[in-house]
């Protein structure tokens, strides 16, 4: 990675050079690519959106760094390359509930408003859609400070812990969990499962992957309006009386009265 530009470079440029031009950066890229490809199960007309592709495409003039979007439209477009778009990550040019899977690849660290980006992702996700967030981990005590020291010294980057990302996503009513951590030395993917030691290693890895699912929300009534009609309770009247009371209830003329012999 070249260092002659020093701190005149934008933090995302520093990261992009490290990501594509250094041994630990390429190791992280391989691990994250394997994670993304292993979880990508395309179906017919499924829309997959990747926000951020560090080191693969330069930003356009006037747009923030790390704003490139790659779109793949399922099996129908499997015979052609993904379509590149350029837009600000907090103004994603897609309609509400129009995307099946969204990948945020090292975008939150370089954004002044990461919460708004997550809100945009929640907006465009279909019900049961998935959001995958890949980011650097400030809790890593060893690999990260040694691998990207220039990036960590920049005041324009804000590394976000997995716990904070999970809290933000839960505020958006998404089912969220830390899936895995990525270790650079040695190069391996650490799943957040198994023993306490294994889960701790995933939480302290150099980078991490958080998955969120947008569940379909259904309103369940607290009580049915017809359940309070005495004639609908077994043994409390004839079926003809029950139907008559329902018709009165629909017309707004039914009033609660005591049972009588008539």
N, C-alpha and C positions, 0 to 999 in steps of 0.2 A: 504494500500500500504506500502510495506516495505521500510524503509529509511536507513538501516544500511550500504548500499553500497555507499550512498552519491553520490558525483559527479563523482565517478569512473565509474558509469553506463553511457551507451550511452543514449542520450535524447530519442531515440525511445524506449529503454527498460523502461525508467521511464514512458513514456506515455502509453506503453502497460500495465504495472502494474496498472496504474491509470485507464485505460480504462476498464479493466476487473475485477478489485478488489476493486473499491471504489463506493460509492453510486452515486456521480455525474457522474463518468465515465460510469457506467452502464446505467444511465439515458440518456446520450448522445448516447450510443450504441443503446438503444431502439429506440430513435428518428430517428437516421440515418438508422437503419434497416427498420423501417416503411417507411421512405422516399424512400429507394431503392426498397423495395418490392412493394410499391404502383405504382411506375413508371415503373416496369419491366413487359412488356407485350410481352411474348415470342411468336414468330411465328415459322413456320416450318424452320428448319436449321438456325435459327438466332444464331449468335455468340455473347456472352456477356463476357466481360473481366473485372474482378475486380483486380485492382492493389493495393496491400496493404491490409492486414487483421490484424490490430494491436491486439496483445494478443492471436491470434488463432494459429499461427505457428511460430516457432523460425527461424531466418535466418541461412543460411548455412555458413560454414567457408569460409572466403575470399570474401563474398558478402556483400554489404551494408545492413544496417538495413532497414526494411520496404520494402523488394523487392519481397515479395511473391505475386504470381498472381493466381487467381482462374478463371477457364474458364468453362462456361456452354454453351453447344451447342444446344440450343433451345428445341423444343418439342421432337425432335428425341432422345435426351439424358435426357428426363425428369425423366426417371425411374432409373437414377443412380446419384451418388453424383458428384459435380463439380470436375474437374481434377486439382490438384495443380501443379503449375510449379514454379520454382525459377529462377529468372533472374534479372539483374539490370534494374530498371525502365526507364533508359535512353537508353536501348538497348533491347526493347521488341521483343521477338523472333516470330514475325508474319510478314507476307508479307504486302505490301502496299494494302490498301483498302480491307481488309479481315475481319474486325470486325464491327458489327452493333452498339454495345453500349460499352462504356468504363467507368468504375467507378474508380476514383482516391480517395482512402479513406485514408486521412491523410498521404500523401506521400510527397507533396511539402514542408511541413514545415521542413523535415529532409534531404532534398537534397541540395547539394551545387550548382546544376544547374537545378532549377525548369523549366526554359524556355525550356531546351532540352527535358525534360520529356513531356511537352505539345506538343512540335514539334513531338515527337515520336507518341503520341496519335493521332495527326492530320494525320500522315502518314498512320497509320493502319486503320483509320476509312473509312468505305464505304461512298459514297455520300449519303446524308441525314442521316448519322449516328450521334449518340449523344455521347457527353462527359459530364460526371457529376463529378465535383470536390468538394470534401468535405474537409474542412480545419478549423483549429482554427482561431478565429478572434482577431487580436491584438487591434481592436477598442473597444472591450468589456470592459467597465469601472469597472465592479463589479464582475461578476461570475468567469471569467477566472483567475484573480490574486488570488482569494481566493481558487479556486478548485485545481489548478495545480501550486503552487508557486515554487516548485523545478524545474519544467520544464522551467518556464519563466526565472529563474536565470541562466540557462545554456547558455553559449556563442555559443554552436554548433547548436542552433535552430534559425530559421529565420521565424517568423510568417509573413504571407503575407495577405494584405488587399484584400477584394473582388474586389475593384476598380482596383488594380494592376493585379489580375488574369484576369479580364475582358479585360483590355488593352492588355495583352499578347495574349489572345485568338483572339481578333479582329485583331491583327497584323498577325495572321495565317489565316485570312479571314473566321472566324467562326462567325455565329450569336450567340450572347452571352447575357445572362442576369442573375442577381441574383434571384434565385427561392425562397429561404427561409432561415431563420435563426433558430438556435436551442437554446432555453433557458433552462438552467439547474435548476434555482430556480426562478419561478416555472418551472416544466418540461413541455415544450410545443414547438410545431413547429410554427414559425411565418412566414406566407407567405408574400412575398414582393409584396403586392397588397393592394388596398383599400385606406384609408386615409393617409395623410402625417405622422401621428403618427404611424400607423401600419407599414408603410415602414421604418420609422426610427428605430423602434424596431427590425426589421429584420436585418438592417444594423449594429446594435450594439449588436447583440446576441453573445453568447459565441462561436458558430461555425456557419458555413454557407454552403450552397450548391449553386454552380454555374453550369448552364447548357449551353452547346454550341452545335450547330448543324452545320454539314458540308454540306453546300448547294451545289447543283450541278451547276457548272459554265458553262455557255454557251456563246460562242462568237457570237455577233450580228454584221453583217457587217454595216459599216456606210452608204454605198450607193451601189446599184446594178450596175454592169457594163453595163447592157442593158438599164438602165433608161435614158442614155444620147443620145440614138439613136433617131433622130427626127421621123423616120418612125414608132416607137413604140408608139408614143403619138397619142391619138385618133384624127382622122381627118387629119393626116399629111401624109398619104400614104396608099397604098394597103398592104394587108397581105403578098402578094408575095414579095414585096419589103422589108418588115420587116424580113422575113425569109432569104432572100438573104444577108441582112446586118448582120444578126446573124452568118451566115456561114462564111462571110468574117472576122467577129470579131474573131471567133474561130481560123481561119487560120492565123491571124495576119496581114491581108492585108487591113483591113478597116481603112480608114482615114476620118476624119470629113470634110464634104464639104457642101457648101450652097445648099439649095434646088433649083432645076431648073425645067423647064417644061418637061425635058426628063426623 
